[in-house]
Amino acid sequence: MSSGNKAGRRWRCRAASGTWSARCWRWRSNGPRPTPRAPATDALFTLRPSAWLHLQCGGPDPLAQALLASAEAGGVPCLRLNADLPLDAAFDGGAPVGRIEQAVCDDFEDLAQCSAASVLDHLQAGRAPVALIAQDRVLLRRVRALLERQGLGHPGRDRLDPRDDRAGRPADGDAARRAPRGDRRRLARLVEDTAGLVAARARRQCLAERAGGALPQAWLVHAAGGARRSSPSGQRAALEAAREALVPLQLRGAQALDAWIAALGQTLQQLGADEQLKRQPAGGPQVLEALWLSKTPWPGSGHEAVLRGAQLTASEFVDWVSQTLEAGEYKPPLEGGLQIMITPLARTMLRPFGAIVLPGADAATLGPVPPGPVLIGDTFARELGLPTVEGKRHALAWQFAQLLRAPAVTLLRRGHLGSEPLAASPLLDRLDLALQAAGHVLPHWHDPRLDATVPAAQVDRAAAQAEGRLPAALSASAVESLRQCPYQFFARVLLGLREAGELDVQADKRDYGTWLHAVLHQFHTERAERRDPHLDDDARLQRAAQDQMRELGLAPAEFLPYSASFARFVPAYLGWLAEREAEGQRFERGEVDRRVRPWAEIEPALAELALLGRIDRIDDAPDGRLLVDYKTGSVKGLKDKVANPLEDTQLAVYAVLMGVGQLHDLGPLRAQYLALDDAKGIAEIEHDHVEETAAVMLDGLRRDLMAIHAGDPLPALGEGVACAYCEMRGLCRRDDRDGAAP
């Protein structure tokens, strides 16, 4: 970069105990101008103590080194103490200080059980408190559940200290950005409920004043339930005061999140609820802190930016409060002595633990370090003073070596990850070599668990009782579920159970299929209506693609791989379309919603039950109507589906939606899948004799539904693919049955 064109940025960085901050200047025509934000650690360099005392533990600290160098240059005496323990030479001075042992476990569950057993063994031997190293969040939750089964963590007994448990919780800013839009009536209900609580408190106060303040507290609480009988004028006054206090929360329109928080704090203060929460021992102060009512963000921090920048309506603010409190975790004060501390590896250094249990001492868990910024390599990071991958590995080794100062250390790991062997952590290998160099060996852990003989018990297939319940309507997927596994139908359709959806950042194949359906529907609709006749089919299809990308909110960069597939699709589809139109096939309608009651006139018990669905496309062909269902999946899978027509439910249901098998006949009908994403081009997979298949399917479905109506059980009969991706697999205990596939 030339000196006359300095359009980039220049950084000066300092480290602060593992946290790195940076001050940035932007080059402008009038010279560099610093931003008002400065690292908080700069204040250390302005101090002038009589002396500096530095204890190094966990490797060198660039901030401490720079601070002491600056102090010595200014004539301030400095004393440096080094508590680091080199891992490769940890036993040059003799035998290990404490007891070190390792265990190789079979699988995830065995590792969790061994970890819990090791913690209990240390506690029984009097080695308390025990540090449980948190590396794998899922494993940690399982270990914690096993410990709680043994009485650790229950009220009145030894407690797990949750203060160092790094279970994932959404940040306040994330909750604000994800807050969904709700109904304003929810805020109205919140206002009314709060007003009612305040009125009840006022009525209790009124009753107490009547009795000269001599009423016992228990009687006052009881009197709140029948407060309608006391002082109507006092009730009205209390309700008016409550409504007045709640006025700031009844704003129409959006405002910044910090403004909503200030209004909530003002309301609580006017109602006297803030003081009550502060005095509430069961989490009241934590509620105030979680809602940012008793704390303020650091100036210039990300929290401050979100609190000021997030614009929420009243209903969205209520959702934010709900999600924030739901994401919080009540942390009760410790009762009795500390027994178990769940903590990261770095926080075990120089702490007086009686024993340390480290589950996950394998190469996949203990050893890999998080990479740095993608655009900053190690060389550039080293020049800037930022942590490098090599520096992070050294720091992890220093932290691991500090475990050897504990009276007892248990290192546990898995020997396999699925079907693949899983090696020990490189740090564990270095420890083993250091012990061998000093004439010692790394002993194996003695498993204190007791073997118990459990008699085998036959696990029967799960079967649900629907007690004659029937849904109001069935889709093709619901019919498919009933045919594959009645228990799956019971859980999905009758109970309405669903897996919680996840927000995917990247566009996937399902997004591509949804988009392509919408593109073809717009293309054929505009073409049939002869809109913009000056456009040829290629331009019309490309325009529909851009319109639907904007309509569905798909980012062009994320959708780039599918856009490349679409570029190959366009000429193939237009060529196929020209061939079919030359044969006399014409697009008639698209995205057709149909709803029929096929048994209305033949089965009174099923008269109100409807079949419904949306047909992608209906064409007018020389030999009758043609139902077309677009697919972006495998052609082989579609061919396998129609190879046995009675197993293909979707096209059979669509045929019923067009009148097949009912008292009226609408003429000949064909149905096919149209594979749009095959490498060889557009592929048609015909369902032969779909009218016959639909009639057979309809009769069998009627018998099944009548059996459910009569109270017959719904057993878990699914096998193979029906179970492989079924989200109800845990409910039916498929994996617990004798001979079930894992």
Secondary structure as GFF3:
##gff-version 3
##sequence-region A 1 742
A	DSSP	beta_strand	9	16	.	.	.	ID=ss1
A	DSSP	beta_strand	19	26	.	.	.	ID=ss2
A	DSSP	beta_strand	33	34	.	.	.	ID=ss3
A	DSSP	three_ten_helix	40	46	.	.	.	ID=ss4
A	DSSP	beta_strand	52	56	.	.	.	ID=ss5
A	DSSP	alpha_helix	62	73	.	.	.	ID=ss6
A	DSSP	beta_strand	78	82	.	.	.	ID=ss7
A	DSSP	three_ten_helix	87	89	.	.	.	ID=ss8
A	DSSP	beta_strand	99	105	.	.	.	ID=ss9
A	DSSP	alpha_helix	108	124	.	.	.	ID=ss10
A	DSSP	beta_strand	130	133	.	.	.	ID=ss11
A	DSSP	alpha_helix	137	149	.	.	.	ID=ss12
A	DSSP	beta_strand	160	161	.	.	.	ID=ss13
A	DSSP	three_ten_helix	162	164	.	.	.	ID=ss14
A	DSSP	alpha_helix	172	178	.	.	.	ID=ss15
A	DSSP	alpha_helix	184	210	.	.	.	ID=ss16
A	DSSP	alpha_helix	217	225	.	.	.	ID=ss17
A	DSSP	three_ten_helix	227	229	.	.	.	ID=ss18
A	DSSP	alpha_helix	232	245	.	.	.	ID=ss19
A	DSSP	three_ten_helix	247	250	.	.	.	ID=ss20
A	DSSP	beta_strand	255	256	.	.	.	ID=ss21
A	DSSP	alpha_helix	257	271	.	.	.	ID=ss22
A	DSSP	alpha_helix	273	279	.	.	.	ID=ss23
A	DSSP	alpha_helix	284	290	.	.	.	ID=ss24
A	DSSP	alpha_helix	302	309	.	.	.	ID=ss25
A	DSSP	beta_strand	311	312	.	.	.	ID=ss26
A	DSSP	alpha_helix	314	327	.	.	.	ID=ss27
A	DSSP	beta_strand	340	343	.	.	.	ID=ss28
A	DSSP	three_ten_helix	345	348	.	.	.	ID=ss29
A	DSSP	beta_strand	355	359	.	.	.	ID=ss30
A	DSSP	alpha_helix	378	384	.	.	.	ID=ss31
A	DSSP	alpha_helix	389	402	.	.	.	ID=ss32
A	DSSP	three_ten_helix	403	405	.	.	.	ID=ss33
A	DSSP	beta_strand	408	414	.	.	.	ID=ss34
A	DSSP	beta_strand	416	417	.	.	.	ID=ss35
A	DSSP	beta_strand	420	421	.	.	.	ID=ss36
A	DSSP	alpha_helix	426	437	.	.	.	ID=ss37
A	DSSP	beta_strand	463	464	.	.	.	ID=ss38
A	DSSP	beta_strand	473	474	.	.	.	ID=ss39
A	DSSP	alpha_helix	476	484	.	.	.	ID=ss40
A	DSSP	alpha_helix	486	489	.	.	.	ID=ss41
A	DSSP	pi_helix	490	494	.	.	.	ID=ss42
A	DSSP	alpha_helix	509	528	.	.	.	ID=ss43
A	DSSP	alpha_helix	537	551	.	.	.	ID=ss44
A	DSSP	alpha_helix	560	582	.	.	.	ID=ss45
A	DSSP	beta_strand	586	596	.	.	.	ID=ss46
A	DSSP	three_ten_helix	604	606	.	.	.	ID=ss47
A	DSSP	beta_strand	610	621	.	.	.	ID=ss48
A	DSSP	beta_strand	624	631	.	.	.	ID=ss49
A	DSSP	alpha_helix	635	643	.	.	.	ID=ss50
A	DSSP	three_ten_helix	645	647	.	.	.	ID=ss51
A	DSSP	alpha_helix	650	657	.	.	.	ID=ss52
A	DSSP	beta_strand	669	675	.	.	.	ID=ss53
A	DSSP	beta_strand	683	686	.	.	.	ID=ss54
A	DSSP	alpha_helix	690	709	.	.	.	ID=ss55
A	DSSP	beta_strand	714	715	.	.	.	ID=ss56
A	DSSP	alpha_helix	721	724	.	.	.	ID=ss57
A	DSSP	three_ten_helix	734	736	.	.	.	ID=ss58
###
